[in-house]
């Protein structure tokens, strides 16, 4: 379960700058290792909220991203780690559904 959260986060963080300026949360889709993720990013105060689903399993995830930490849930599991622990997977592309 934590594996999925760590895979999803690098892509979600790459989408933050574009989605943070949108009036409506933008739906972002990406695939990694055969899994497809669909999520939105919205700004609440000084945090970004990433809310989405891994489409094959239907597992939902919600991540609250601050300058230093990431907290949230992936399925029924709580996750919490330092944002500095995230290493973007540069070979995977993100794409907008719009």
N, C-alpha and C positions, 0 to 999 in steps of 0.2 A: 504494500500500500504506500509506504513512504517512497518507494522507487518511482511510482507515478507522480507523486507530488514534486519530487526533485527533477523529473523530466519536464514537467509542465512549467515550472517556474521560470527557467531561462527564457522560454519563448514568450511567456506572459510579460516578463520584464522588458523584453525587446519591444513589445507592442505598447508599452505605457506612454511614451511621448506622443504618439499619434492619437491614441484613444483618449488621452487626458484632455485634449482640446476640443473634443467632439461634444456637441450639446446632448446627443443621444449616445448611450454606450454602443460602440461598434462591435459587431460580432466578428470574432477572429477565429480562423480555423487553421490547424496545422496537423501534420502527421509525423510520427516518430516511431520507429521500430514496429510498424504495422498498426499502431494505435492512432486513432483520430481524436483530437480535442477541439471542442468548440467552447468559447468563453467570451465574456464581456469584461471591460475594465471601466470602472467609474471612480471619480474622485469624491471622497468624503473627508472634509477637513484637510489634514495634512497626510492622509493615507490614500492609497489606491486599493480598491476592492476588486479582486479578480474572482468572477463567479462563472463556473462552467461545468461541462460534462465530458467524460471520456465516453465516446459514443458506442463502442463495442460492448462494454460492460454496463453502461448507463450510470456509472459511478459519478456522483456529483462532487465538486470541490469548490471551496470558498477560501481565498487567501487574502489576508489583510497585510499590505506591504507598507512599511514605514521606511525612513531613511536607513535604519540599521537592522530591523528585524522583519521576519515574515512569520505570521501565525495564522492558523486556520484549521480547516478540516478537509480531509480527502476520504470520501465515503464516511465510515464511522470512526476514522482515526484522526486524532488531533496531531497537527504538525507544528513545529516551532524551531526556527533556526535563524542564524545570522544571515543577512542579505549578502555579506561578503563571501559566504560559502557557495554562492551560485556561480557556476561557470557556464556561460552561454554555449549552446551547441551550434556552432556557426554553419554547419553544413545543411541544416534544415531550414526551409523557408516558411515564413508565415504568410498567410493570405487572408484578405478580407472577403466576407461573403457579400458585401455590398457591390 
